[in-house]
Amino acid sequence: MTAGEQLQHYLDRFFSLRQHGDDAVFLARLRRLQDWQGERLKNTHAHLLEDPVTAEGIRFLLEEVYGGRELLPVAREIRRALPKAMKLLPDKVMITSAAALEAAILTQELDEAVTELLGEELDQPITEMTYLKGFRQDHHREDRLRQLQLVAELGHRLDRYVRSRMLLTTFRMVRKPVHAAGFSNLYDFMDRSFRVMKPVPSVGLLLEQLAATESAIMDRVYDHHPSPFETQHA
């Protein structure tokens, strides 16, 4: 598929998410689950959040790509005028946008599935045991592996862009026409991703390591390890 076709496919998936409906109870449960997961991720990767070189990039990934809450205005812009966006922004930037969108949407789909499974249990304070019961679904394992693969691939895509003076120059040149055309949220989202990852020596290696840590945790979860989230960092 072309970048445009990929984006359209992911947009269809995004806007079909249950969280865009009017079920306030479901949405509250989903947010509680995601808040719990977000804190777990911050604890697991605290060493990266404490390192001034990687802190902004990891925070962007955990809060904006994983959290997905900043993607709604971006998705609305793309849906409104995708062909125009494809003409204004470099194709490679749009391909990266599609990769980021796929990672975020798959994350949201998995979170919604866990929310539906746990249901009323999410009306109470979430315990690790409750969370693990929702996470440890055999039919989700392949999607969770795909999720981590997408994160690692996104790192390598971003690496190529933040190291390419030509691409960044082209990207900066289209800022005004892109904003004038009504794509400020999309442009600013990608601009932030380039900017916060710029200090990182290798974004690809960083996100590969992050994905490897999460993959090891996932294996321990499925193997019923008594403390699956405990990790050691050098």
Disulfide bonds with the S-S distance in Angstrom:
none
